[in-house]
Structures are given as C-alpha cells and as structure tokens.
Amino acid sequence: MTSEKTKQIRKEFVESILEDIINVPKYSSFCSHAYCKITHLGLRLKAEEENLFNKEDCSNPENKNEFIERIENFLAKYIR
C-alpha cells in the first residue's frame, strides 16, 4: 500500500472510532464508553500515562467537545 493510502485508511479508522465514542448508547456514560473503546484498542496504559481520562474533564458535560478533541489527537498519535 502507498503511504497516502495508509494515511487515508488510518484517518477513516480513527473517524469511525470517534463516531462510535460520540454516539454513546443512552444507558452508558460518555466517559466509561470512551474508556472501554480505548481499552478495546489496547491503548489503556497509554491513555493512563497521558492522563487522558482526567475525571474533571471527562465527567463535566461542558468539557465534552474538548475531551473529544483530546481523544481524536490521542488516537491519531497511537493508531498506526
């Protein structure tokens, strides 16, 4: 695969994960749903090292957009 094709596939994968995280089921909290998705990808330790799931940011609905942006940057960094 070409480098551009790989980048495009990676971008689409990250977008798919973000869409899934953003569209959290009604029965689940946004924070725990995002945590489970990150864990499922095998990135839990990296997320903890970077303090991705800071309780203040994660649990405050006013910070949701900022938190989503942090998740997007995190995924772009570690999805290879």
Wavefront OBJ file of the C-alpha trace (Angstrom):
o trace
v 0.000 0.000 0.000
v 1.108 3.512 -0.650
v 1.794 5.906 2.166
v -1.169 8.097 1.181
v -3.491 5.107 1.064
v -2.305 4.018 4.513
v -2.859 7.523 5.900
v -6.368 7.582 4.451
v -7.237 4.187 5.926
v -5.875 5.271 9.324
v -7.864 8.516 9.164
v -11.077 6.647 8.338
v -10.435 4.178 11.175
v -9.930 6.999 13.692
v -13.080 8.748 12.433
v -15.042 5.516 12.813
v -13.846 5.076 16.406
v -14.658 8.706 17.238
v -18.131 8.378 15.749
v -18.726 5.312 17.876
v -17.484 7.106 21.008
v -19.544 10.233 20.322
v -22.726 8.238 19.700
v -22.667 6.709 23.169
v -25.672 4.494 23.961
v -28.221 6.061 26.309
v -27.520 3.514 29.031
v -23.801 4.272 29.187
v -21.856 7.250 30.461
v -19.771 9.034 27.867
v -16.604 8.646 29.932
v -16.910 4.939 30.580
v -17.912 4.258 26.975
v -14.835 6.116 25.675
v -12.639 4.314 28.216
v -13.948 0.927 27.058
v -13.277 1.780 23.410
v -9.717 2.897 24.165
v -9.171 -0.262 26.244
v -10.572 -2.433 23.460
v -7.926 -0.957 21.139
v -5.193 -1.957 23.619
v -4.350 1.657 24.424
v -5.446 1.807 28.072
v -1.940 2.105 29.510
v -1.003 4.839 27.036
v -4.225 6.676 27.916
v -3.431 6.433 31.612
v 0.153 7.607 31.043
v -1.174 10.680 29.236
v -3.934 11.212 31.805
v -6.496 11.104 29.010
v -9.351 10.264 31.353
v -8.963 13.097 33.831
v -12.124 12.864 35.955
v -12.742 16.618 35.892
v -12.627 16.807 32.096
v -14.387 13.554 31.464
v -17.354 13.869 33.786
v -18.171 17.519 33.059
v -20.621 17.791 30.114
v -19.333 21.294 29.372
v -15.933 19.800 28.508
v -17.267 17.138 26.136
v -16.048 18.805 22.928
v -12.584 19.425 24.379
v -12.472 15.830 25.609
v -13.468 14.534 22.166
v -10.675 16.602 20.616
v -8.181 15.118 23.098
v -9.380 11.610 22.213
v -9.058 12.376 18.498
v -5.479 13.621 18.956
v -4.659 10.611 21.127
v -6.000 8.158 18.546
v -4.200 9.900 15.692
v -0.976 9.609 17.687
v -1.253 5.904 18.548
v -3.197 4.302 15.696
v -0.523 3.162 13.262
l 1 2 3 4 5 6 7 8 9 10 11 12 13 14 15 16 17 18 19 20 21 22 23 24 25 26 27 28 29 30 31 32 33 34 35 36 37 38 39 40 41 42 43 44 45 46 47 48 49 50 51 52 53 54 55 56 57 58 59 60 61 62 63 64 65 66 67 68 69 70 71 72 73 74 75 76 77 78 79 80
